[in-house]
Amino acid sequence: MHIIVLVKQVPNTSEVRLDPKTGNLIREGVESIINPEDRHALEAALQIKDDVGATITVLSMGPPQSMEVVCEALAMGADRGILLTDRAFSGADTWATSSTLGLAIKHIGDFDLILAGRQAVDGDTAQIGPQVAEYLGIPQLTYVTKLEIHQGRVVADRIIEQGCEHIESPLPLLATCIAALNQPRYPTVAGILQATSERTPVEIWNAADIGAKAHMVGLPGSLTQVVRTFTPKEARDTQYLEGPPTSVASRLIEAFRERNIHLGE
Ligand SMILES: Cc1cc2nc3c(=O)[nH]c(=O)nc-3n(C[C@H](O)[C@H](O)[C@H](O)COP(=O)(O)OP(=O)(O)OC[C@H]3O[C@@H](n4cnc5c(N)ncnc54)[C@H](O)[C@@H]3O)c2cc1C
């Protein structure tokens, strides 16, 4: 079984700040990590490897420093690491990112299962997993909370609005994973030594390596354009009323009256 895990390097913060002048993400002073849900995707792949045997390839697209997250995935137990990095990839929207990842997966060759996080904490769109599946023409399972392989088939649970859906499906398919799926393991010392040794080099691929032409990737390959990015201004002034309930209630009624809000009889 060959499992490909998609991992993205993201800033270690839930409060993404934008430079008000350029609209770019402020990355200075913010540590970078593997996107949290991608660790759960990798753990799911490692558990399948432990249970039924598998080879795990980790694939990331990003600037050269994304090498760190690929190395961390190798240290956790992945077998092969590939970093897609090229100036031609910059400015990619979600479609250009998905199609570039999809092209790289076609270049990797045969696979049985692709695992991704549901959502990246910086871009936050949750579009990449589904779009990669569409690009490759394979089925997809999103919001997965349980994932096992039985007799070459996927047995999975996924969260839906009304509860939980139990699915069995043939391979290949792509699944997007959420935190409820498992508890990711820590890299071992042996894993770290092996990941940083020359015996397990991270493969670095550029646009030419995956057969991508300039118009297919980065800004030229993007179907959307960012017109402007900005931090929304607080449109409303929030006041908190504290104190005993009767006092809060009468001050609230007073505040409504001041604003000519009719409370009825
Ligand atoms: C017009 C436009 C221009 C942009 N320009 C830039 C830019 O210049 N520089 C820039 O950094 N971003 C840019 N972005 C943002 C970039 O497109 C997104 O960060 C990227 O497409 C991933 O989307 P997301 O973060 O919402 O991922 P999600 O869809 O939320 O991620 C879901 C999962 O997909 C996988 N995944 C996501 N991204 C990657 C990746 N790169 N490698 C491997 N796996 C991945 C992970 O498993 C992740 O958990 C731009 C976006 C737009 C719309």
PDBQT file of the ligand as one rigid body, heavy atoms in Angstrom, charges set to zero:
ROOT
HETATM    1  C1  LIG A 301      -5.053  34.734  -5.671  1.00  0.00    +0.000 C 
HETATM    2  C2  LIG A 301      -4.292  34.076  -4.542  1.00  0.00    +0.000 A 
HETATM    3  C3  LIG A 301      -2.935  34.304  -4.454  1.00  0.00    +0.000 A 
HETATM    4  C4  LIG A 301      -2.198  33.688  -3.450  1.00  0.00    +0.000 A 
HETATM    5  N1  LIG A 301      -0.882  33.938  -3.372  1.00  0.00    +0.000 NA
HETATM    6  C5  LIG A 301      -0.149  33.330  -2.426  1.00  0.00    +0.000 A 
HETATM    7  C6  LIG A 301       1.262  33.560  -2.311  1.00  0.00    +0.000 A 
HETATM    8  O1  LIG A 301       1.833  34.327  -3.099  1.00  0.00    +0.000 OA
HETATM    9  N2  LIG A 301       1.957  32.911  -1.336  1.00  0.00    +0.000 N 
HETATM   10  C7  LIG A 301       1.315  32.053  -0.466  1.00  0.00    +0.000 A 
HETATM   11  O2  LIG A 301       1.983  31.481   0.405  1.00  0.00    +0.000 OA
HETATM   12  N3  LIG A 301      -0.012  31.829  -0.538  1.00  0.00    +0.000 NA
HETATM   13  C8  LIG A 301      -0.751  32.443  -1.495  1.00  0.00    +0.000 A 
HETATM   14  N4  LIG A 301      -2.089  32.212  -1.549  1.00  0.00    +0.000 N 
HETATM   15  C9  LIG A 301      -2.683  31.275  -0.607  1.00  0.00    +0.000 C 
HETATM   16  C10 LIG A 301      -2.535  29.884  -1.173  1.00  0.00    +0.000 C 
HETATM   17  O3  LIG A 301      -3.242  29.756  -2.373  1.00  0.00    +0.000 OA
HETATM   18  C11 LIG A 301      -3.108  28.908  -0.160  1.00  0.00    +0.000 C 
HETATM   19  O4  LIG A 301      -2.338  28.999   1.014  1.00  0.00    +0.000 OA
HETATM   20  C12 LIG A 301      -3.017  27.498  -0.663  1.00  0.00    +0.000 C 
HETATM   21  O5  LIG A 301      -3.762  27.349  -1.848  1.00  0.00    +0.000 OA
HETATM   22  C13 LIG A 301      -3.572  26.512   0.339  1.00  0.00    +0.000 C 
HETATM   23  O6  LIG A 301      -4.876  26.890   0.689  1.00  0.00    +0.000 OA
HETATM   24  P1  LIG A 301      -5.294  26.816   2.194  1.00  0.00    +0.000 P 
HETATM   25  O7  LIG A 301      -4.183  27.362   3.005  1.00  0.00    +0.000 OA
HETATM   26  O8  LIG A 301      -6.639  27.410   2.314  1.00  0.00    +0.000 OA
HETATM   27  O9  LIG A 301      -5.327  25.230   2.432  1.00  0.00    +0.000 OA
HETATM   28  P2  LIG A 301      -6.535  24.297   2.883  1.00  0.00    +0.000 P 
HETATM   29  O10 LIG A 301      -7.344  23.945   1.698  1.00  0.00    +0.000 OA
HETATM   30  O11 LIG A 301      -7.258  24.863   4.055  1.00  0.00    +0.000 OA
HETATM   31  O12 LIG A 301      -5.645  23.052   3.335  1.00  0.00    +0.000 OA
HETATM   32  C14 LIG A 301      -6.205  21.757   3.491  1.00  0.00    +0.000 C 
HETATM   33  C15 LIG A 301      -5.086  20.741   3.465  1.00  0.00    +0.000 C 
HETATM   34  O13 LIG A 301      -4.502  20.692   2.158  1.00  0.00    +0.000 OA
HETATM   35  C16 LIG A 301      -3.112  20.395   2.266  1.00  0.00    +0.000 C 
HETATM   36  N5  LIG A 301      -2.339  21.521   1.746  1.00  0.00    +0.000 N 
HETATM   37  C17 LIG A 301      -2.702  22.819   1.655  1.00  0.00    +0.000 A 
HETATM   38  N6  LIG A 301      -1.708  23.550   1.108  1.00  0.00    +0.000 NA
HETATM   39  C18 LIG A 301      -0.700  22.691   0.864  1.00  0.00    +0.000 A 
HETATM   40  C19 LIG A 301       0.610  22.829   0.351  1.00  0.00    +0.000 A 
HETATM   41  N7  LIG A 301       1.080  24.018  -0.062  1.00  0.00    +0.000 N 
HETATM   42  N8  LIG A 301       1.403  21.730   0.260  1.00  0.00    +0.000 NA
HETATM   43  C20 LIG A 301       0.945  20.507   0.644  1.00  0.00    +0.000 A 
HETATM   44  N9  LIG A 301      -0.284  20.315   1.167  1.00  0.00    +0.000 NA
HETATM   45  C21 LIG A 301      -1.087  21.391   1.271  1.00  0.00    +0.000 A 
HETATM   46  C22 LIG A 301      -2.822  20.188   3.754  1.00  0.00    +0.000 C 
HETATM   47  O14 LIG A 301      -2.976  18.820   4.057  1.00  0.00    +0.000 OA
HETATM   48  C23 LIG A 301      -3.929  21.016   4.411  1.00  0.00    +0.000 C 
HETATM   49  O15 LIG A 301      -4.230  20.584   5.705  1.00  0.00    +0.000 OA
HETATM   50  C24 LIG A 301      -2.848  32.840  -2.517  1.00  0.00    +0.000 A 
HETATM   51  C25 LIG A 301      -4.224  32.636  -2.604  1.00  0.00    +0.000 A 
HETATM   52  C26 LIG A 301      -4.953  33.261  -3.595  1.00  0.00    +0.000 A 
HETATM   53  C27 LIG A 301      -6.432  33.027  -3.664  1.00  0.00    +0.000 C 
ENDROOT
TORSDOF 0
